[in-house]
């Protein structure tokens, strides 16, 4: 069917999608034109058989559409333009033909027919000469990926020479950041028509490996505190040579000099190579740069994003001193927003010798996400969520998210809004509102409705340390449709029978909680998404008042280190602890107690370990501590782009049983915590999926309390802590 489209320069242009029979794979074929007219007005432009590109996108590729004038030369050029677009997407066997039809008013209708064929993939990416770094690590740095089970979704297995040139540079930089400054990378792609796929052969000449030697700072600026500057140096003696560490040190040093009041400070690194010892001695030269000022900042390419969102990331404005390192830092800040696929910053002469014009050109990318997800959790069973997320709301850099979730144990409704630069400062401000409904289950002796919200403020303290301050309110209403009589029947079964009710709460009982607190976060890892070295830690305290009077304190930390450099094998040690102090000396109610789960120790059911009543009703704990060791490794033989890795681990946890209701009465089940220490070992399969990091844990419990409930397999979302 042919559908009319829009009016364009006096000629009606139309678009249509028509199914075309697939043609045999072969060389691209240029179209045959049936009309004999040389130059006529175009009545409409139509497309048939196109699936990869929508009609509107193809319409923008053809000159006949925009000019409104038909000619054989334009038609041939348009056919080639469409063919090249398909070729870039990997459709090497595409054929594009065209025909024309005369209309009653003497104009011409142009119809392009596309036979896409099958998209060519990448059968294999092979490396030679990479003796120090494994092929999987190098593949992980590349934009080009081998064809895999998710290629139909990600479309990252298309060969493009321009993208491959970027990949060669990415591999070279990967080497340059790991001690190989002289690495050279070449590649050759071979197309196999029988498999409709490419074989890419990458050759690496690694060169000699270098470390950093002596590191010094020299300055000609009187009054500059070089002792403070030393704190910005990342190129410590004995560390692997790294271009990234050099650049980051220069950038941070210039920023620190600016903070000391020397706005024109220029930082350079002088490198002295010692081939015999395999070291680079580094001297950072901090001198007074030319006194040049920023006359104007031009921002182009931003259609949605407001100018001020980009300008504030530069941390300087028109009229301020020009500093190269500050410009680099600003460009990195703009990139880190995640709103742009490309950020280019260039300079041009100003109206005077001491003035310069800064040009910032960006290419926007999609920042809105909506979706429906479904999954399974061993804790909550089948679950799903509908969500709407906008990371650049109204082009103002604000974060907005609304979500509705459901599982076999309840429903959730969440709304969040964040302003990243509250009142023009670097402090972020946000609000979270939620309503949660949890049903009675075999592990939850009562259900409840919880409605609440909080205000929060994020304050950066240093480059690695940040804090979050929050305050809020929550009302929790108990829903319990069973009845218990523990006083007369202390042998109430573990799973309540009809006619029983909770001993800790009653139906319709309300608990109000006003809370205030803070969280400190230390981010010292090299990559927040896939860390290989460094420490990530949090410490939080929260005071709960109104119907409660208690202080919750929790600390978590995880240290990462590569076991074998550049092998993808990473070891980590995680420690965590928590305590709840009742400030009035009373017992901590079970609805406010900790509920340790798989994040503390694996191999136990949700709410399956720790103090409980003889009825089986879960109490939780007011004190816990745990330690875990894990080794994650790539799975041999699996392509890197599958995102699969394995892990082996060991967990140990201590669960306290003090200061909870029922602890001093006969209703407490001594067997639920007769062994406060729990230990387990296991192995995991981890998947860096397009929907988030997922993991399946196979566990064997070594030590447990008598009444603990264990499980061999758990399926969860992988977290950093």
ZILIN-V452564 format. One record per residue. N is the residue number from 1. SS is DSSP state (H for helix, E for strand, L for the rest). Layout:
n:N ss:SS
n:N ss:SS
This chain:
n:1 ss:L
n:2 ss:L
n:3 ss:E
n:4 ss:E
n:5 ss:E
n:6 ss:E
n:7 ss:E
n:8 ss:E
n:9 ss:L
n:10 ss:L
n:11 ss:E
n:12 ss:E
n:13 ss:E
n:14 ss:E
n:15 ss:E
n:16 ss:L
n:17 ss:L
n:18 ss:L
n:19 ss:L
n:20 ss:L
n:21 ss:L
n:22 ss:L
n:23 ss:L
n:24 ss:L
n:25 ss:L
n:26 ss:L
n:27 ss:L
n:28 ss:L
n:29 ss:L
n:30 ss:L
n:31 ss:L
n:32 ss:L
n:33 ss:L
n:34 ss:L
n:35 ss:L
n:36 ss:L
n:37 ss:L
n:38 ss:L
n:39 ss:L
n:40 ss:E
n:41 ss:E
n:42 ss:E
n:43 ss:E
n:44 ss:E
n:45 ss:E
n:46 ss:E
n:47 ss:E
n:48 ss:E
n:49 ss:L
n:50 ss:L
n:51 ss:L
n:52 ss:L
n:53 ss:L
n:54 ss:L
n:55 ss:H
n:56 ss:H
n:57 ss:H
n:58 ss:H
n:59 ss:H
n:60 ss:L
n:61 ss:L
n:62 ss:L
n:63 ss:H
n:64 ss:H
n:65 ss:H
n:66 ss:H
n:67 ss:H
n:68 ss:L
n:69 ss:E
n:70 ss:E
n:71 ss:L
n:72 ss:H
n:73 ss:H
n:74 ss:H
n:75 ss:H
n:76 ss:H
n:77 ss:H
n:78 ss:H
n:79 ss:H
n:80 ss:H
n:81 ss:H
n:82 ss:H
n:83 ss:H
n:84 ss:H
n:85 ss:H
n:86 ss:H
n:87 ss:H
n:88 ss:H
n:89 ss:L
n:90 ss:L
n:91 ss:L
n:92 ss:L
n:93 ss:L
n:94 ss:L
n:95 ss:E
n:96 ss:E
n:97 ss:E
n:98 ss:E
n:99 ss:E
n:100 ss:E
n:101 ss:E
n:102 ss:E
n:103 ss:L
n:104 ss:L
n:105 ss:L
n:106 ss:L
n:107 ss:L
n:108 ss:E
n:109 ss:E
n:110 ss:E
n:111 ss:E
n:112 ss:E
n:113 ss:E
n:114 ss:E
n:115 ss:E
n:116 ss:L
n:117 ss:L
n:118 ss:L
n:119 ss:L
n:120 ss:L
n:121 ss:E
n:122 ss:E
n:123 ss:E
n:124 ss:E
n:125 ss:E
n:126 ss:E
n:127 ss:E
n:128 ss:E
n:129 ss:L
n:130 ss:L
n:131 ss:L
n:132 ss:L
n:133 ss:L
n:134 ss:L
n:135 ss:H
n:136 ss:H
n:137 ss:H
n:138 ss:H
n:139 ss:H
n:140 ss:H
n:141 ss:H
n:142 ss:L
n:143 ss:L
n:144 ss:L
n:145 ss:L
n:146 ss:L
n:147 ss:L
n:148 ss:L
n:149 ss:L
n:150 ss:L
n:151 ss:H
n:152 ss:H
n:153 ss:H
n:154 ss:H
n:155 ss:L
n:156 ss:L
n:157 ss:L
n:158 ss:L
n:159 ss:L
n:160 ss:L
n:161 ss:H
n:162 ss:H
n:163 ss:H
n:164 ss:H
n:165 ss:H
n:166 ss:H
n:167 ss:H
n:168 ss:H
n:169 ss:H
n:170 ss:H
n:171 ss:H
n:172 ss:H
n:173 ss:H
n:174 ss:H
n:175 ss:H
n:176 ss:H
n:177 ss:L
n:178 ss:L
n:179 ss:L
n:180 ss:L
n:181 ss:L
n:182 ss:L
n:183 ss:L
n:184 ss:E
n:185 ss:E
n:186 ss:E
n:187 ss:E
n:188 ss:E
n:189 ss:E
n:190 ss:E
n:191 ss:E
n:192 ss:E
n:193 ss:L
n:194 ss:L
n:195 ss:L
n:196 ss:L
n:197 ss:E
n:198 ss:E
n:199 ss:E
n:200 ss:E
n:201 ss:E
n:202 ss:E
n:203 ss:E
n:204 ss:E
n:205 ss:E
n:206 ss:L
n:207 ss:L
n:208 ss:L
n:209 ss:L
n:210 ss:L
n:211 ss:E
n:212 ss:E
n:213 ss:E
n:214 ss:E
n:215 ss:E
n:216 ss:E
n:217 ss:E
n:218 ss:E
n:219 ss:E
n:220 ss:L
n:221 ss:L
n:222 ss:L
n:223 ss:L
n:224 ss:L
n:225 ss:L
n:226 ss:H
n:227 ss:H
n:228 ss:H
n:229 ss:H
n:230 ss:H
n:231 ss:L
n:232 ss:L
n:233 ss:L
n:234 ss:L
n:235 ss:L
n:236 ss:L
n:237 ss:L
n:238 ss:L
n:239 ss:L
n:240 ss:E
n:241 ss:L
n:242 ss:L
n:243 ss:H
n:244 ss:H
n:245 ss:H
n:246 ss:H
n:247 ss:H
n:248 ss:H
n:249 ss:H
n:250 ss:H
n:251 ss:H
n:252 ss:H
n:253 ss:H
n:254 ss:H
n:255 ss:H
n:256 ss:H
n:257 ss:H
n:258 ss:H
n:259 ss:H
n:260 ss:L
n:261 ss:L
n:262 ss:L
n:263 ss:L
n:264 ss:L
n:265 ss:E
n:266 ss:E
n:267 ss:E
n:268 ss:E
n:269 ss:E
n:270 ss:E
n:271 ss:E
n:272 ss:E
n:273 ss:E
n:274 ss:E
n:275 ss:L
n:276 ss:L
n:277 ss:L
n:278 ss:L
n:279 ss:E
n:280 ss:E
n:281 ss:E
n:282 ss:E
n:283 ss:E
n:284 ss:E
n:285 ss:E
n:286 ss:E
n:287 ss:E
n:288 ss:E
n:289 ss:L
n:290 ss:L
n:291 ss:L
n:292 ss:L
n:293 ss:E
n:294 ss:E
n:295 ss:E
n:296 ss:E
n:297 ss:E
n:298 ss:E
n:299 ss:E
n:300 ss:E
n:301 ss:L
n:302 ss:L
n:303 ss:L
n:304 ss:L
n:305 ss:L
n:306 ss:L
n:307 ss:H
n:308 ss:H
n:309 ss:H
n:310 ss:H
n:311 ss:H
n:312 ss:H
n:313 ss:H
n:314 ss:H
n:315 ss:L
n:316 ss:L
n:317 ss:L
n:318 ss:L
n:319 ss:L
n:320 ss:L
n:321 ss:E
n:322 ss:L
n:323 ss:L
n:324 ss:H
n:325 ss:H
n:326 ss:H
n:327 ss:H
n:328 ss:H
n:329 ss:H
n:330 ss:H
n:331 ss:H
n:332 ss:H
n:333 ss:H
n:334 ss:H
n:335 ss:H
n:336 ss:H
n:337 ss:L
n:338 ss:L
n:339 ss:L
n:340 ss:E
n:341 ss:E
n:342 ss:E
n:343 ss:E
n:344 ss:E
n:345 ss:E
n:346 ss:E
n:347 ss:E
n:348 ss:E
n:349 ss:E
n:350 ss:L
n:351 ss:L
n:352 ss:L
n:353 ss:L
n:354 ss:L
n:355 ss:E
n:356 ss:E
n:357 ss:E
n:358 ss:E
n:359 ss:E
n:360 ss:E
n:361 ss:E
n:362 ss:E
n:363 ss:E
n:364 ss:E
n:365 ss:L
n:366 ss:L
n:367 ss:L
n:368 ss:E
n:369 ss:E
n:370 ss:E
n:371 ss:E
n:372 ss:E
n:373 ss:E
n:374 ss:E
n:375 ss:E
n:376 ss:E
n:377 ss:E
n:378 ss:L
n:379 ss:L
n:380 ss:L
n:381 ss:E
n:382 ss:E
n:383 ss:E
n:384 ss:E
n:385 ss:E
n:386 ss:E
n:387 ss:E
n:388 ss:E
n:389 ss:E
n:390 ss:E
n:391 ss:E
n:392 ss:E
n:393 ss:E
n:394 ss:L
n:395 ss:L
n:396 ss:L
n:397 ss:L
n:398 ss:E
n:399 ss:E
n:400 ss:E
n:401 ss:E
n:402 ss:E
n:403 ss:E
n:404 ss:E
n:405 ss:E
n:406 ss:E
n:407 ss:E
n:408 ss:L
n:409 ss:L
n:410 ss:E
n:411 ss:E
n:412 ss:E
n:413 ss:E
n:414 ss:E
n:415 ss:E
n:416 ss:E
n:417 ss:E
n:418 ss:E
n:419 ss:E
n:420 ss:L
n:421 ss:L
n:422 ss:H
n:423 ss:H
n:424 ss:H
n:425 ss:L
n:426 ss:L
n:427 ss:L
n:428 ss:E
n:429 ss:E
n:430 ss:E
n:431 ss:E
n:432 ss:E
n:433 ss:E
n:434 ss:E
n:435 ss:E
n:436 ss:E
n:437 ss:E
n:438 ss:E
n:439 ss:L
n:440 ss:L
n:441 ss:L
n:442 ss:L
n:443 ss:L
n:444 ss:L
n:445 ss:L
n:446 ss:L
n:447 ss:E
n:448 ss:E
n:449 ss:E
n:450 ss:E
n:451 ss:E
n:452 ss:E
n:453 ss:E
n:454 ss:E
n:455 ss:E
n:456 ss:E
n:457 ss:E
n:458 ss:E
n:459 ss:E
n:460 ss:E
n:461 ss:L
n:462 ss:L
n:463 ss:L
n:464 ss:L
n:465 ss:E
n:466 ss:E
n:467 ss:E
n:468 ss:E
n:469 ss:E
n:470 ss:E
n:471 ss:E
n:472 ss:E
n:473 ss:E
n:474 ss:E
n:475 ss:E
n:476 ss:E
n:477 ss:E
n:478 ss:E
n:479 ss:E
n:480 ss:L
n:481 ss:L
n:482 ss:L
n:483 ss:L
n:484 ss:L
n:485 ss:L
n:486 ss:L
n:487 ss:L
n:488 ss:L
n:489 ss:L
n:490 ss:L
n:491 ss:L
n:492 ss:L
n:493 ss:L
n:494 ss:L
n:495 ss:L
n:496 ss:L
n:497 ss:L
n:498 ss:L
n:499 ss:L
n:500 ss:L
n:501 ss:L
n:502 ss:L
n:503 ss:L
n:504 ss:L
n:505 ss:L
n:506 ss:L
n:507 ss:L
n:508 ss:L
n:509 ss:L
n:510 ss:E
n:511 ss:E
n:512 ss:E
n:513 ss:E
n:514 ss:E
n:515 ss:E
n:516 ss:E
n:517 ss:E
n:518 ss:E
n:519 ss:E
n:520 ss:E
n:521 ss:E
n:522 ss:E
n:523 ss:E
n:524 ss:L
n:525 ss:L
n:526 ss:L
n:527 ss:L
n:528 ss:L
n:529 ss:L
n:530 ss:L
n:531 ss:L
n:532 ss:L
n:533 ss:L
n:534 ss:E
n:535 ss:E
n:536 ss:E
n:537 ss:E
n:538 ss:E
n:539 ss:E
n:540 ss:E
n:541 ss:E
n:542 ss:E
n:543 ss:E
n:544 ss:E
n:545 ss:E
n:546 ss:E
n:547 ss:L
n:548 ss:L
n:549 ss:L
n:550 ss:E
n:551 ss:E
n:552 ss:E
n:553 ss:E
n:554 ss:E
n:555 ss:E
n:556 ss:E
n:557 ss:E
n:558 ss:E
n:559 ss:E
n:560 ss:E
n:561 ss:E
n:562 ss:E
n:563 ss:E
n:564 ss:E
n:565 ss:L
n:566 ss:L
n:567 ss:L
n:568 ss:L
n:569 ss:E
n:570 ss:E
n:571 ss:E
n:572 ss:E
n:573 ss:E
n:574 ss:E
n:575 ss:E
n:576 ss:E
n:577 ss:E
n:578 ss:E
n:579 ss:E
n:580 ss:E
n:581 ss:E
n:582 ss:E
n:583 ss:L
n:584 ss:L
n:585 ss:L
n:586 ss:L
n:587 ss:L
n:588 ss:E
n:589 ss:L
n:590 ss:H
n:591 ss:H
n:592 ss:H
n:593 ss:L
n:594 ss:E
n:595 ss:L
n:596 ss:L
n:597 ss:L
n:598 ss:L
n:599 ss:L
n:600 ss:L
n:601 ss:L
n:602 ss:L
n:603 ss:L
n:604 ss:E
n:605 ss:L
n:606 ss:L
n:607 ss:L
n:608 ss:L
n:609 ss:L
n:610 ss:L
n:611 ss:L
n:612 ss:E
n:613 ss:E
n:614 ss:L
n:615 ss:L
n:616 ss:L
n:617 ss:L
n:618 ss:E
n:619 ss:L
n:620 ss:L
n:621 ss:E
n:622 ss:L
n:623 ss:E
n:624 ss:E
n:625 ss:E
n:626 ss:E
n:627 ss:E
n:628 ss:E
n:629 ss:E
n:630 ss:E
n:631 ss:E
n:632 ss:E
n:633 ss:E
n:634 ss:E
n:635 ss:L
n:636 ss:L
n:637 ss:L
n:638 ss:L
n:639 ss:L
n:640 ss:H
n:641 ss:H
n:642 ss:H
n:643 ss:L
n:644 ss:E
n:645 ss:E
n:646 ss:E
n:647 ss:E
n:648 ss:E
n:649 ss:E
n:650 ss:E
n:651 ss:E
n:652 ss:E
n:653 ss:E
n:654 ss:E
n:655 ss:E
n:656 ss:L
n:657 ss:L
n:658 ss:L
n:659 ss:L
n:660 ss:E
n:661 ss:L
n:662 ss:L
n:663 ss:L
n:664 ss:L
n:665 ss:L
n:666 ss:L
n:667 ss:L
n:668 ss:E
n:669 ss:L
n:670 ss:H
n:671 ss:H
n:672 ss:H
n:673 ss:L
n:674 ss:L
n:675 ss:L
n:676 ss:L
n:677 ss:E
n:678 ss:E
n:679 ss:E
n:680 ss:E
n:681 ss:E
n:682 ss:E
n:683 ss:E
n:684 ss:E
n:685 ss:E
n:686 ss:E
n:687 ss:E
n:688 ss:E
n:689 ss:E
n:690 ss:L
n:691 ss:L
n:692 ss:E
n:693 ss:E
n:694 ss:E
n:695 ss:E
n:696 ss:E
n:697 ss:E
n:698 ss:E
n:699 ss:E
n:700 ss:E
n:701 ss:E
n:702 ss:E
n:703 ss:E
n:704 ss:L
n:705 ss:L
n:706 ss:L
n:707 ss:L
n:708 ss:L
n:709 ss:L
n:710 ss:E
n:711 ss:L
n:712 ss:L
n:713 ss:E
n:714 ss:E
n:715 ss:E
n:716 ss:E
n:717 ss:E
n:718 ss:L
n:719 ss:L
n:720 ss:L
n:721 ss:L
